[in-house]
Amino acid sequence: MNLDLLSFTVTAPGASPGTAMTAIESATIRNARAGAAVAILAGWTFAQGAGSTGVVWRSINETSRGYRYTTIAAQPMPGIPALPAYCQPQDPITITQIGSAVAADIETASLLCFYEDLPGCNGQLINTAALYKHGVNAITVQGSITNGTGAGFTGTSQTLATASDLLEANANYALVGITVGAACAAITLRGVDTGGLRIGVPGWLQNHDFTANFFRHMSERHDLPCIPVFNSANRVGTILEVLGNENAVATPYTLHLVLLDGDVKGAKTGSNPQPS
């Protein structure tokens, strides 16, 4: 099972009908195993003007407007569908943004995707039941990253070991959520425990309680294992990055972790509500 963050960007998209966004890395749902659940769990946009974001993928029923959510300047609050927005492997994704018309204003949208079975990738995810069963202590890790002035991941990065090397040796930690001290499109993390894929949390300043528990909320909302687990032995190869806009800003962040007892691999369970 895996999570994956797909992100898209556009400069000065303007008023309706808006402008198509460009994928930062990929505009296509990954090639998951046929018949396995693939879904978009949440989407959010770091905009510089009020507007809206429209997301369309090939297998959605309504392809003229797709799934649309309102955006507020500098508030990347998640638009979360009532049910997981199911996709098919290799679905192309098109995102259209209505927003700022100011020259050089970069706006960025992100989609958090869930894969039940993604051949070649093996992330570690648990559900809330496993978190409560195996959780020992809550702990935080803090650091700061500065984004670049271009679209995408153009700024600095750091490893989890750089941010904090005080984690217990060879211990499993659940990443419940991330909070930030400056608004940004997303704080992301990738490493061997995420299957090499990016996972991320919106840099939403206005609701720290929600973002501090972001992955737990996703797990509870969608009844899926959405809480990433990583081992502290992999902290040197676990990379943290920030997704911002053209304004280079130092973004303080706090990772909200839970130390887990023992081996939780057998607890990677969750219902799969995808219709057959």
N, C-alpha and C positions, 0 to 999 in steps of 0.2 A: 504493500500500500504506500502511496506517495501523495504529498501535496506539491503543488507547483505554482509559482507566481508568474503570470504572463503580464507584461506591461507594455503600454503604447503611449506615444507622445505626439503632440502637435504644437505648432507655434501660431499664436494669434488666430484661433479658429473662427472667431466672429459670430455673427447672429445666425438665426435659422436660415437655411437648413444645416448650417455647420460645416465642418471639414472632417474628412476621414483622417484618423490617426495612423501613425506608422509604428509598427512593432519594434520594440527595442531589441528583442532577440528572436522571437518567433511569433507568428500570427496564426498558428495552427495547433489544435489539440493534438497531443502526442499519440503515438500509435500504440494504444493500450490493447490488451487481449480482447478479442471479439467476444461480446457478451458480458464483459465485466463492467461494473459501474464506472462511469466517467461523468463528472458533474462540476459545474461552476457553483461554488459555495457563497461567494460574495464578490462585489465589485465596488471600487471607490475611485474618486478622481481628485487630484490636487490641482484645483483650478485657480485662476487669478481674477475671475469674474463670475457672476451668477450665470447659470445656464443649465445644461443637461447633457448626459452621456447616454448614447444608445448603443446596445451591444446586440449583434446579430451573428448567428452561426448557422451552418448549412442545415442542420436537422431540427432547428426550432420551427414550431408550427407557423408562427407569424413572422415573416421575413422582411416586411416593409419598414417596421419600426423596431421590432425586436424587444428586448428588455431594456427599459429606459428608466433612469433615476435622475433626480434633480441634484445639481451641484451648487455649493455655496463657496464663495471665495475663501481660500486658505483653510477650508474645513473638509478634509478627506474622510467624511463620515461614510461608513459602508452602506451600500444598497444591498440588502440581503433578501433573496427570494423566499417566499413562503415555504417552498420545497426546493431541494437541490435542482438546479437547472441542468437537466441531463443532456449530454452531448454524445456524439459518436466519434470513435477514433479517427483522427486526421480531419476533423471538421475545421474548415477555415473560419476565422473570426474576423469580423469587420466592426470597428468602433468609430462612431461619429460623435464629434464634440461640438457643442454650442457653448461659447464662453467669451473670453476676453478678445477684443479686437486691437489691443495695443501691440504695436510692433515689438518683436523679440520676446513677448510673454509666452513662456513654455508651460503647457498644461500636460499632465500625465495621468493616465488611468491604469489601474491594476485589477486583475482578476485572479482570485485564489481558486485553483482547480484541485479536485480530488480524483485519484485513480485507485480503483480497487486492486488492479493487477497491471503493472507496467513492466513488461519483460525487459530485463537488463538493468532495472533500478530496484532498489530495495531499501525504502525508507523505514523508519521505526515510528509507528503511531499507536497511541492508546486512546481509549474512550474515557469518559469521566468516571465510570465505575471503577476502572483500573487505577485511575489517579487517586481516588479516595481510598481504595483498598491498599495500594502500595506506597502512598505518599508518607514521608517521614517528617520532613521539615521544609518550610518555605525559605528561600534564599534569593537575594538579588545580586546581579552583576551590573556594574555601571561603566560607562565609557562615553566617548564623544567622537563623532565622525563629521568631516566637512565634505559637502557635496561639491562637484565641479560646477562650471558655468554653462556646460552644454547639456543636451538632452541625454538621458540614460545614466548609466553608472560611470560617471566621469570623474568622480572625486576620489578621496582616499578610501582605503579599506583597512581593516585590522582583524587579527585573529582573536578568537575567544580567549586565548592565552594572554594576548596583549591587554585585553580589557580587564581580565582578572585571572590570576593563576592560583586562586585560593580554594578551588573546588577539590573535593575529596578525590583521591586517586582511584581510577578504575571504577567510578560510580556512575550510575545512570541518573540523569536529570530530565524531568519533563519541562518543556518550555510552555508555560501557560499563556504568556502574552508579553508585550513590550510597550513601554511608555516612553515618550520623548519630551524634551524640554524646549523644542522648537518645531514648528509645523513642517512636515515634509510629506512627500508622496508615500514613502514606505521605508521602514527599516527591514533589511533582509538578512538572511542567514543561509549558508549552504556549506555542505561538507559530506563526508562519507555517510553520516547518519541520516541525511536527507536524500540519499541516493544521488548526490551531486546536483540536485535541483534546488532552485531558490525557493525559500518560503519567506513570507513577509507579513507584516502588520502595518496598517495605515498609521501615518504619523499625525494622529488626530489629537490636538491639544485639549479640545473641549470636553472630552469624556475619558479621563484616565482610568476610571473603574472598568469601562468596557474594554479598552485596549490592553490593560493589565491582565485581563482574563479572555483575550480574544479567541484563542484556540479552544479554550473550554466552552465558550459561548457557541463556537461553530459546531463542536461535538454535540452539545445539548440541543441546539436548534435543528440540526440535520440528522441526529441519531446515527452518527458515524464516528469512527475513530479519527479524530482530527488534531490530537495533541502530540506534537513532535517529542521524541525522546532522543537524547544524545548521550554518549559516554564521555566522561571527562578525559579519558585517554586520547580522544580525538580532538581536543581543544585547539591544538596547534594548527590543525588543518581545517578548522571550522571558521569560515570567513564571514565577517559582518560588513555590510555596505549600506549606504543611504541613497535613496532616490529623491532628488530634489528638482529644482528648476534653474533658471539662469542666474539666480541670486545665490552666490556661494555663502552658505550659512553653517556654522558649527552646530551640530545637532547632538546635544546630550541625550543619552538613552539609558533605560534601565530594563534589563531582562528579568522577568519574573519567573523563577524556577521553583521546582519542587524536587527535592532529593527523594529517590525511590529506593525501596528496599528490595534486595534480591534480584532475581531474573524475572522481568515482566514480559518476556517475549510471548508467553502463552496467553497474555491478557490483551493481545492486539485484536480485539473483537469489536464488532459493531454490526447493527442490522444493515441490510441493503434493501432499501425500499424501491429500487428501480423496477418499474413494471416490466414483465417479460414480453 
